[in-house]
Amino acid sequence: MKVIYDDESDTLTLIFKDDDIFESDEIKDGVIIDYDKQGKIISMELLDASLQIADPKCISYELKETKQAV
């Protein structure tokens, strides 16, 4: 997964899969979802990100710990 914040356009993009965009849908004002040919989500774009996120330049990444089988 890739996260891109464009300060100039104030856009935050989350890229889940590096593939060609077949279709895009604005599901709410300023929230755009991109789909591949199979209809699977490949990316999400958030417009006016600084108005919706406390600090769009700061990213925290967390892996949920799972229990190991014994």
N, C-alpha and C positions, 0 to 999 in steps of 0.2 A: 504494500500500500504506500502511496505517496501523498504527501500533504503539501500544497503550494498556497502561499499567501502572496497576493499581488497588491502591494501597498498603493500603487498608482490608481488601480481600478477598485481597490478595497473589496477584493474578491478572494474568498477562500475556496479552494478546490480540493476534494478528496478523490484520489484516483485509486479504485479498488483493483482494476484489471487493465493492463495496457492493451487496448483493442480499439478498433474503429467504432466511432459513434454512429449508430444507425438511426436513432431517434432520440429526441430530447423532449421533456415535459416539464413545464413550470407548475409544480404541484401546489405551491402557495406563492404569494408575492415574494420574489427574491430567492426562491429555492428551486433549483433546476436539477433534475435527475436525467442522466444520460444512459441509454440502453444499447446493447449490441443487437445483432440480427436475431438472436434467439429470445430477445426480450429480457435478458438479464441485466441488472444494474452494473455499470462499469465505472461510473463516477457521479459525484454530487457537487454542485456549485452553489455557494452561498454569496449572494450579492449584498452590498453594504455590510460586510462582515463586522466591521468595528462597532456598528450600532447594535449587533446581536451577540457578540462574544466579548467577554471582559478584556482579553488580550489576544487578538488573533495571531500575534507573532510568537506566542509562547505555546509550546506543545508538551504535554505530559503523556507518556506512553506507559501502559501498565499491562503486564501479563497476569492473568488469573492463575494462581497456583492450583494444580490439580493433585489429588492424592495418587500415589503410585501403588499399583497392585503388588501384593507381596507374594 
